[in-house]
Amino acid sequence: MTPFSSEDLAMVQAMLRQLFQSVKEKITGAPSLECAEEILLHLEETDENFHNYEFVKYLRQHICTTLGSMIEEEMEKCTSDENQGEECGYDTVVQHVSKRTQESEEYKEMMHYLKNIMIAVVESMITKFEEDETQSQERQKKIQKEKSRSYCTDNCSDSDSSFNQSYRFCQGKLQLILDQLDPGQPKEVRYEALQTLCSAPLSDVLNCENWTTLCEKLTVSLSDPDPAFSDRILKFYAQTFSFSPLHMTKEIYTRLARYLELYFLSRENRIPTLSAGVDITNPNMTRLLKKVRLLNEYQKEAPSFWIRHPEKYMEEIVESTLSLLTVKHDQSHVVSQILDPIYFFALVDIKAVWFKKWMHAHYSRTTVLRLLEKKYKSLVTTAVQQCIQYLELCKTMKADETLRHSKHCRNKQKPFHYLGEELQYIYFIHSLCLLGRLLIYTQGRKLFPIKLKNKKGLVSLIDLIVLFIQLICYSPSCPKMTSAAHPENYSPASMVTEILWMLCDQKECAVKCLYNNIVIETLLRPIHNLMKGTEASPNCSETALIHIADILARIASVEEGLILLLYGENTNSSEESSTGAHIIAQFSKKLLDEDISIFSGSEMLPLVKGALISVCRQIYSTCEGLQVLITYNLHESLAKAWKKTSLLSERIPTPVDGSDSVSSVSQESQNIMTWEDNLLDDLLHFAATPKGLLLLQRTVAINECVTFMFNQYAKKLQDSRHKKFDYQVLVTQVASTAAGAIALKKSGFINALITELWSNLEYGRDDVRVIHPRTTPVDPIDRSCQKSFLALVSLLTYPAIYELVSNQELPNKAEYSLREVPTCVIDIIDRLIILNSEAKIRSLFNYEQSHIFGLRLLSVICCDLDTLLLLEAQYQVSEMLLKAQEENILETSESHRDFIIDGLSVERNHVLVRINLVGGPLERILPPRTLEQNDNPYPWPMFSSYPLPNCYLSDISRNSDIEQDCWPMLSMLDSPASIITGASDL
């Protein structure tokens, strides 16, 4: 490759100037483009004349001259290989030629030549530019200070493009600002320079060559004692965090984090001690908290965009943060503990939201956990230590001391002064949230066991879970921090419960952390101690028992947790009466029967009972769990408690207007009604299993339970705590018995269900404003009716149909009003299934759709042979269908008749085959409900009389010996009605 000459340089410079001018015009208003490659790609997509630029032509010509012959040779080789039998597609040839070209020496020499000439051209242009800038700087020094300020003000408009201004501002003006920011300059000069910097276009400042020097100057100036000066710097940092790319904000963040790290390590700075507390009105503390708050705000926002950048940027941010949070002072020569940085981070972000966001995505979580394991595990160790210290404090603190401590949590005389106890508590809450987030992830759990300084042995994962449970039992029920700025609940028991809930919701976490005998025994210990008549713990309150019951209910709602509660880890153990399920059932029964005096008279006693019964409900709503708890007769205890509560609700006096007792009476009434509803809900869930439904019927409360279920259904409420299934499952179970079907009818549930069905099927909802007409349904059952169809199918079991239909005649009215809405199952059969008169057909707005709905419903419920025989005996369903098919015949001649093929005739044909041939796919062949796309859309023969065509019998059925023996006898019976008549004669 020949060396390039000065003529080549001049030519390339001219071509580049032309291209730069086009870039300037084309990218104005375009999205942010961060590199030359993106700019050229954008220009190629948007500029039709891109390939006509001289620089582009020059590159194309150079490539053709250098590599053209080699490319042609490679193409000829591929063509010859293809002629010899090796098949190569176009894409394969292109990939092969491209690979060979890029690996050739000619390609490497060409790239080396182009790189060198471009470097020379750019250096020449920069040199010329710097000469121009030097002359411009000399002119700028002669301009007065007012003119300079006016210049910056004119260029701070967001609407102006900074494409032409950035180099002039950064190279000249920014150097002047850097000189003025020097600590040796007067205060007024430094402040004015900073003011000018903040008002300048941010893009110009960030793109200057002196950006690194500027960051250093600003970091040094953060220690300025003037609050206005440091506030201005923080304002500039905040603007940079909001509008700058990650590679620049990363530099500011890491420098600010390093500054704070050195600030805390320096003995010159007066860091407050734990005993003295933190007064946020102190100017030094205010400035420090502002810097910490700025870092914390960026921590929360960074995860939303750092995935779009190289991993090294994110890793530098994470490492600088962890390095700052693990700073420890040398406490050997001080009387009181000096506050570490993490105390201040906990002040501005109590629940460690920044850590939650960093751990959410796998991209950042991997880096955080890797750095915690290798370099910064002390952050996890100190968090565990804080939890242990708080638990020891709660254990040693007496009840009166706890009360006194909680009353003096906020110093009324100094409302902005955080005491040492408050700071310890805030740090404890921050540590609790951090540890809870770690336990969710597999690599976070692998950080355990850990070694603590003042504790023998290692703290394992199970030890930490046991520690959390003890915090629920021993911590005060009221939160220690009740600042108006933080209205959330900061009670340790509530926060630990939320953490354990999260673990329960994820199977892998629950198996590793909770499904363990040690954990279950720790949860049950307060209940076990209360049953023995001893106090569970010095501070174990009703609230603690409610939290424990909530956790146990979550565990019992999963199969693995339920088995653990029923049998323990050793399922072959002979001591079944000591397992968790038995202990919970015994204690719940004692509370319901009032055989235990603990918490007597407490307003929260019903809540404690309800929480514990909800655990039992998760157990007895399964067949296996009910078998274990059946000996405790919980259904009887619940029924007695409900009857007692129902009598109390009737005796509550009616409040009188103007009386002082109105509010107390209404509150008492509301509490009793809530407890009554909870008891009915608990009783209702016995219906989840067949044996449980039988127990529910014995309580004589099934009508009230079903009425309660209907009220919840009417309010569109979901099932209550730890929902395992919705009320529709319970409806199916209840409808499977005669008593349940009668209860459903009395409650109004069936009436409401059929009314809703008719509304969707016939004329739609009245409360919807019609803007566009409803689309014509194309499916056999429209989407709006599918839910009602499934509800009816679930409801209409044979016991329910027998109770609701048996010995009842069809209305068969002479005339039906268009607005006459069915209210019972008989009406549905009369209006949708057995359409044997013109009056019924004319009463339907959507005759075909509604009748197909009824036929589909008939097809499903007749899968039960008892239901089929009942409907056939009472209403002659088969005869009605055959008659309808007969009316659907078109006589083309005296000897030839054709069935009219439509949706109704196809559906009737399917139902007739289904109800007249018993068996599965090996015994019968059911005709499809759809048409084929050919000249014969429905090849299956239709019929309007018996016997059925043989094509609907499978070959196995036709050729079997059993069928040959029985067919003469069965052929004598023309229809299922004949079967019923023959059976009655016998």
C-alpha positions, -999 to 999 in steps of 0.1 A, spaced: 0 0 0 15 33 -11 19 61 15 -6 89 12 4 124 -1 -6 159 9 -30 160 -20 -48 129 -5 -51 146 28 -65 178 13 -90 158 -8 -102 137 22 -105 169 43 -127 185 18 -149 154 15 -152 152 53 -162 188 56 -190 181 31 -201 151 51 -200 170 84 -222 197 70 -248 171 60 -245 155 94 -252 189 110 -283 194 89 -297 159 91 -294 150 128 -310 182 141 -341 170 160 -331 134 157 -329 111 187 -297 111 207 -268 96 187 -238 87 208 -211 75 183 -200 81 147 -214 47 135 -249 56 148 -247 90 131 -237 75 97 -264 48 100 -290 75 108 -278 96 79 -279 66 55 -315 59 65 -328 94 63 -307 110 34 -315 99 -1 -282 114 -14 -260 96 11 -243 75 -15 -236 105 -37 -213 122 -11 -177 123 -23 -164 107 8 -187 77 4 -178 74 -33 -141 76 -23 -145 47 2 -165 26 -23 -139 32 -51 -110 24 -28 -126 -9 -17 -133 -19 -53 -97 -11 -63 -82 -30 -34 -105 -60 -30 -124 -63 -62 -102 -89 -79 -101 -110 -48 -138 -110 -44 -144 -120 -80 -120 -149 -76 -138 -162 -45 -171 -159 -63 -158 -180 -92 -146 -207 -68 -180 -209 -52 -196 -211 -86 -173 -239 -96 -180 -258 -64 -217 -255 -70 -213 -269 -105 -195 -299 -91 -226 -309 -70 -221 -289 -38 -253 -269 -34 -247 -234 -19 -274 -208 -14 -270 -171 -20 -266 -163 17 -240 -191 21 -219 -177 -8 -221 -142 6 -210 -153 41 -182 -174 27 -168 -145 5 -172 -120 33 -153 -142 57 -124 -149 33 -122 -112 24 -120 -101 60 -93 -127 67 -71 -117 38 -39 -96 40 -53 -71 14 -82 -63 37 -59 -57 67 -36 -35 46 -66 -15 33 -79 -9 69 -45 1 81 -42 26 53 -76 41 58 -70 43 96 -37 61 91 -51 86 66 -81 93 88 -59 99 119 -37 123 99 -68 142 86 -84 145 120 -51 156 136 -47 182 109 -82 195 114 -78 196 152 -46 215 149 -63 241 127 -92 242 151 -69 248 181 -52 277 163 -85 293 157 -95 287 193 -63 303 206 -70 334 186 -106 334 199 -94 331 235 -72 361 231 -102 381 219 -124 367 247 -99 380 274 -105 415 263 -143 413 268 -157 427 299 -173 406 327 -208 419 319 -205 409 283 -193 375 293 -224 370 315 -247 381 288 -230 356 264 -238 328 288 -273 339 293 -279 341 256 -267 305 251 -287 288 279 -319 285 259 -330 249 256 -346 256 222 -313 267 205 -291 240 191 -257 239 207 -241 222 177 -223 254 166 -216 267 202 -203 238 221 -167 239 210 -164 277 215 -180 276 249 -161 246 263 -127 253 251 -126 290 259 -152 298 285 -150 266 305 -112 271 311 -120 305 325 -146 290 348 -121 264 360 -96 291 368 -123 310 387 -133 279 407 -99 276 422 -101 278 461 -76 307 460 -101 329 442 -124 353 461 -157 340 472 -177 363 448 -156 352 418 -161 315 426 -198 318 432 -203 338 399 -183 311 380 -205 284 395 -236 304 386 -224 307 350 -217 270 349 -252 261 361 -268 284 335 -248 271 306 -262 245 282 -255 211 299 -247 194 267 -219 219 260 -204 214 295 -205 176 293 -189 174 258 -159 196 267 -124 182 270 -119 196 305 -148 176 319 -126 155 341 -108 185 355 -142 202 362 -153 171 381 -122 173 403 -127 210 410 -163 205 419 -156 176 442 -130 196 460 -154 225 463 -180 203 480 -161 209 513 -167 246 511 -182 259 543 -206 282 525 -239 263 522 -250 283 492 -219 272 473 -222 235 481 -260 237 473 -251 251 439 -228 222 432 -254 197 442 -279 214 420 -254 210 391 -249 173 400 -287 168 401 -291 183 366 -262 161 353 -279 130 368 -311 139 351 -299 147 316 -265 131 310 -255 97 296 -245 70 321 -207 72 314 -208 108 327 -232 104 355 -212 74 366 -181 95 370 -200 121 391 -216 94 412 -184 76 419 -166 108 427 -193 119 451 -194 85 467 -156 86 471 -158 121 485 -183 110 512 -162 79 520 -131 102 526 -154 126 545 -164 99 570 -129 86 573 -113 120 580 -109 129 616 -111 166 608 -148 163 601 -171 162 631 -192 131 626 -219 128 653 -218 99 677 -246 75 684 -252 88 719 -254 124 707 -278 116 679 -284 136 647 -298 171 646 -309 176 611 -313 214 616 -275 216 621 -261 231 589 -233 205 586 -258 177 590 -281 193 565 -254 195 539 -243 160 546 -278 146 543 -284 164 511 -254 147 495 -265 114 508 -300 120 496 -287 129 461 -268 97 459 -298 77 471 -321 92 445 -297 83 418 -294 48 432 -332 44 427 -332 57 392 -300 41 378 -315 6 373 -340 19 348 -313 27 322 -280 11 331 -288 -21 312 -284 -2 280 -248 5 287 -216 -16 293 -216 -36 324 -184 -19 337 -203 13 343 -229 -4 364 -202 -24 383 -183 8 391 -215 24 406 -223 -7 426 -188 -11 439 -184 26 449 -218 23 468 -209 -9 487 -174 6 495 -191 36 510 -217 16 530 -190 -7 545 -169 22 559 -161 15 595 -146 39 620 -119 29 644 -140 28 676 -111 18 700 -102 53 711 -137 68 714 -162 68 742 -193 66 720 -198 50 686 -192 73 657 -220 70 631 -211 52 599 -224 62 565 -251 35 565 -269 53 593 -274 83 571 -285 62 541 -310 45 564 -323 79 575 -331 89 539 -342 54 527 -355 35 557 -368 4 537 -338 2 515 -357 8 483 -324 13 464 -313 -23 473 -347 -37 462 -344 -21 428 -308 -32 424 -318 -68 432 -348 -68 409 -330 -74 376 -306 -103 370 -283 -79 352 -274 -59 383 -283 -86 409 -254 -108 397 -229 -80 402 -242 -70 436 -242 -105 450 -207 -112 435 -192 -81 451 -210 -88 484 -195 -123 485 -160 -114 475 -153 -80 491 -182 -65 510 -198 -93 530 -194 -71 561 -225 -53 549 -245 -85 554 -228 -93 587 -235 -59 602 -272 -62 591 -275 -96 609 -257 -81 639 -282 -52 641 -312 -77 641 -296 -97 669 -289 -66 690 -324 -54 686 -338 -88 696 -316 -89 727 -328 -54 736 -364 -65 733 -358 -96 754 -341 -77 782 -366 -48 782 -395 -51 806 -431 -42 796 -431 -9 815 -397 0 800 -410 -8 765 -440 14 771 -419 43 784 -395 39 755 -422 40 729 -437 71 745 -404 90 744 -395 80 708 -402 115 697 -388 144 716 -415 171 714 -390 198 723 -366 188 696 -387 173 668 -359 173 643 -334 156 665 -329 119 661 -319 102 694 -294 73 694 -322 48 701 -341 61 671 -310 58 648 -304 23 660 -340 14 652 -339 30 618 -307 11 610 -323 -21 622 -353 -16 599 -330 -9 570 -310 -40 578 -342 -61 580 -354 -50 546 -319 -56 531 -318 -92 545 -353 -99 534 -345 -90 499 -313 -111 499 -332 -143 510 -354 -142 479 -326 -151 456 -305 -183 454 -272 -165 453 -283 -143 482 -290 -173 504 -256 -187 495 -240 -159 515 -250 -178 546 -238 -191 570 -218 -161 582 -195 -155 611 -202 -127 636 -175 -112 658 -190 -116 692 -208 -148 686 -196 -184 687 -204 -205 657 -220 -195 624 -253 -180 617 -271 -202 592 -301 -195 570 -324 -213 594 -310 -194 623 -318 -161 606 -354 -172 599 -358 -182 636 -344 -148 645 -371 -132 624 -398 -152 640 -385 -143 675 -386 -106 665 -424 -110 658 -429 -125 693 -407 -102 713 -408 -68 696 -433 -42 708 -466 -41 689 -464 -4 683 -439 11 659 -411 31 675 -410 57 648 -442 76 641 -428 106 622 -454 124 601 -430 122 572 -432 84 573 -468 73 577 -460 37 568 -460 9 593 -425 4 607 -435 -22 632 -409 -50 632 -435 -77 635 -454 -64 604 -422 -60 584 -409 -95 593 -443 -109 584 -442 -92 549 -407 -108 544 -419 -142 553 -449 -138 531 -426 -131 502 -407 -163 510 -439 -183 511 -450 -170 477 -419 -185 460 -417 -222 462 -379 -225 461 -375 -199 489 -401 -216 510 -385 -250 507 -351 -237 517 -362 -213 544 -395 -223 559 -404 -259 552 -384 -271 582 -393 -286 616 -372 -260 634 -390 -231 618 -425 -246 623 -417 -254 660 -405 -218 664 -438 -205 649 -458 -228 671 -439 -222 704 -461 -192 715 -493 -213 708 -478 -243 726 -469 -223 756 -503 -206 758 -520 -240 758 -498 -250 787 -509 -219 806 -476 -201 805 -468 -169 787 -455 -173 752 -429 -146 757 -427 -114 778 -442 -93 750 -461 -118 729 -493 -99 722 -525 -106 702 -508 -88 672 -479 -113 673 -503 -142 673 -521 -128 643 -489 -124 624 -478 -159 632 -512 -173 621 -509 -154 588 -476 -170 581 -489 -204 590 -519 -199 567 -495 -191 539 -475 -222 545 -506 -244 547 -520 -230 514 -492 -249 495 -491 -287 493 -455 -290 506 -463 -267 536 -496 -285 543 -478 -319 545 -452 -305 568 -480 -292 591 -499 -325 590 -470 -349 595 -438 -330 601 -406 -338 582 -407 -374 593 -440 -386 578 -436 -420 595 -434 -406 630 -458 -421 655 -463 -388 674 -488 -373 650 -507 -355 678 -477 -332 683 -476 -319 647 -484 -284 638 -519 -291 625 -530 -308 657 -516 -280 679 -533 -253 658 -566 -272 658 -565 -278 696 -558 -241 703 -584 -229 679 -610 -252 694 -602 -239 729 -605 -203 717 -639 -210 700 -652 -230 730 -638 -203 754 -620 -230 774 -589 -208 777 -588 -175 796 -559 -159 777 -567 -126 761 -602 -127 776 -620 -93 772 -595 -82 746 -610 -63 716 -586 -81 694 -597 -116 705 -620 -121 675 -591 -112 652 -569 -138 669 -596 -164 666 -602 -156 629 -565 -157 621 -560 -191 637 -591 -205 622 -579 -194 588 -550 -217 592 -574 -246 601 -595 -237 570 -565 -241 548 -561 -276 562 -597 -289 564 -605 -276 529 -585 -305 516 -595 -342 519 -562 -352 536 -563 -323 560 -600 -329 570 -592 -365 577 -566 -354 602 -587 -327 619 -621 -345 619 -617 -357 654 -617 -321 667 -652 -313 654 -643 -278 645 -675 -275 625 -695 -279 656 -674 -253 675 -677 -229 646 -715 -234 644 -719 -228 682 -698 -197 680 -718 -184 650 -751 -190 668 -739 -172 698 -726 -143 677 -759 -142 658 -779 -138 690 -756 -110 701 -760 -91 669 -798 -93 673 -796 -79 709 -776 -48 699 -798 -17 707 -807 6 679 -786 38 683 -806 70 691 -798 102 673 -780 127 696 -768 101 720 -732 99 730 -732 61 725 -740 62 688 -705 58 677 -696 31 702 -728 11 695 -722 13 657 -686 2 661 -696 -27 683 -723 -37 659 -698 -36 630 -673 -57 649 -699 -84 657 -712 -85 621 -677 -89 608 -670 -117 632 -703 -133 622 -694 -132 585 -659 -147 592 -675 -176 610 -699 -182 582 -670 -181 557 -651 -206 578 -681 -229 579 -687 -225 542 -652 -238 534 -660 -272 548 -680 -276 515 -647 -278 496 -646 -315 502 -675 -341 500 -671 -352 536 -668 -316 548 -700 -308 530 -717 -335 549 -704 -321 582 -716 -286 571 -752 -300 565 -751 -315 600 -746 -280 615 -780 -269 601 -762 -237 590 -759 -245 553 -787 -221 543 -770 -192 561 -736 -201 546 -749 -203 511 -767 -170 516 -734 -154 528 -717 -168 497 -743 -153 474 -739 -119 491 -702 -120 485 -708 -131 449 -732 -103 444 -707 -78 457 -681 -92 433 -658 -100 462 -631 -126 460 -626 -153 485 -610 -142 518 -576 -146 532 -550 -168 513 -575 -176 486 -570 -212 473 -600 -211 450 -630 -189 443 -666 -193 453 -675 -210 420 -657 -241 432 -678 -241 464 -710 -236 443 -702 -268 424 -696 -287 456 -727 -274 473 -749 -281 443 -738 -318 443 -762 -325 472 -800 -320 474 -797 -299 506 -771 -277 489 -792 -272 458 -822 -262 479 -800 -237 498 -788 -222 465 -824 -218 454 -835 -201 486 -805 -178 487 -814 -163 453 -781 -175 438 -797 -195 409 -821 -166 402 -793 -141 399 -772 -164 378 -800 -171 353 -809 -134 352 -773 -125 344 -772 -152 317 -803 -139 300 -791 -104 301 -758 -113 283 -775 -137 259 -806 -119 248 -804 -81 251 -771 -72 268 -765 -50 298 -790 -21 302 -764 1 320 -740 2 290 -744 32 267 -747 20 232 -722 40 210 -714 12 185 -738 -17 178 -728 -50 193 -710 -73 169 -728 -103 155 -716 -134 174 -697 -159 153 -689 -185 179 -716 -210 191 -714 -195 225 -704 -158 226 -676 -147 247 -699 -126 269 -719 -158 278 -690 -182 284 -688 -174 321 -725 -179 326 -724 -212 306 -696 -226 328 -715 -215 359 -746 -233 348 -727 -264 339 -711 -264 374 -744 -259 390 -766 -284 372 -754 -317 387 -780 -345 389 -789 -338 426 -795 -302 418 -815 -309 387 -836 -334 405 -845 -309 433 -850 -280 409 -869 -298 380 -884 -331 393 -922 -334 389 -925 -299 374 -943 -292 341 -930 -268 315 -949 -235 313 -956 -238 276 -973 -205 275 -994 -194 246 -975 -161 245 -942 -148 260 -934 -112 265 -901 -100 250 -891 -86 284 -901 -117 303 -868 -129 320 -864 -165 331 -857 -169 368 -853 -207 373 -839 -238 357 -874 -248 344 -876 -215 325 -842 -221 309 -853 -255 297 -886 -240 284 -871 -210 267 -837 -222 254 -839 -260 250 -874 -272 243 -885 -247 217 -917 -265 206 -939 -236 197 -938 -204 176 -945 -183 207 -912 -194 222 -892 -187 190 -908 -153 186 -899 -143 222 -862 -146 215 -842 -117 201 -814 -140 190 -832 -172 183 -803 -192 167 -777 -181 192 -799 -187 222 -812 -221 210 -776 -233 203 -767 -222 238 -795 -243 252 -785 -273 230 -749 -270 241 -761 -269 277 -783 -300 272 -754 -318 256 -732 -313 286 -757 -320 314 -770 -352 296 -735 -367 300 -749 -378 334 -772 -407 326 -794 -400 356 -800 -365 343 -807 -378 308 -833 -403 320 -850 -376 341 -853 -351 313 -864 -378 289 -890 -392 312 -905 -357 320 -900 -338 288 -893 -363 260 -863 -344 249 -854 -369 221 -888 -367 206 -887 -329 206 -853 -330 188 -865 -355 163 -896 -335 156 -874 -304 151 -852 -323 126 -883 -334 108 -895 -298 104 -861 -290 90 -865 -313 59 -868 -299 24 -888 -321 1 -872 -318 -34 -894 -346 -49 -918 -373 -38 -890 -398 -32 -862 -375 -22 -859 -354 9 -830 -333 20 -822 -319 55 -815 -282 56 -780 -279 70 -776 -250 94 -762 -244 128 -793 -257 146 -797 -289 126 -760 -298 130 -762 -291 167 -794 -312 171 -778 -341 152 -748 -341 175 -770 -340 206 -792 -369 193 -763 -391 187 -748 -383 220 -779 -390 241 -789 -422 222 -755 -439 221 -738 -446 254 -701 -451 254 -667 -435 247 -648 -430 214 -644 -467 209 -681 -474 211 -696 -445 192 -686 -418 167 -699 -383 175 -705 -361 144 -686 -328 144 -703 -295 150 -685 -277 122 -688 -278 84 -661 -288 60 -647 -266 32 -656 -286 2 -686 -296 -21 -701 -318 7 -699 -295 38 -716 -321 61 -711 -357 50 -727 -371 82 -763 -384 77 -790 -367 96 -821 -385 108 -856 -377 121 -865 -412 134 -850 -442 150 -829 -463 146 -797 -443 143 -776 -447 111 -749 -474 116 -721 -449 107 -723 -435 142 -714 -469 157 -677 -478 157 -665 -509 141 -657 -524 175 -693 -520 187 -708 -534 154 -686 -565 154 -686 -573 191 -703 -604 203 -721 -586 231 -736 -562 206 -748 -590 184 -765 -607 213 -782 -575 226 -790 -557 194 -822 -575 187 -835 -566 221 -823 -530 219 -837 -525 184 -872 -531 198 -868 -500 219 -872 -470 195 -860 -443 219 -848 -437 255 -884 -431 264 -891 -467 255 -862 -477 278 -878 -458 306 -912 -473 299 -897 -508 297 -879 -502 330 -911 -491 347 -930 -522 334 -903 -544 350 
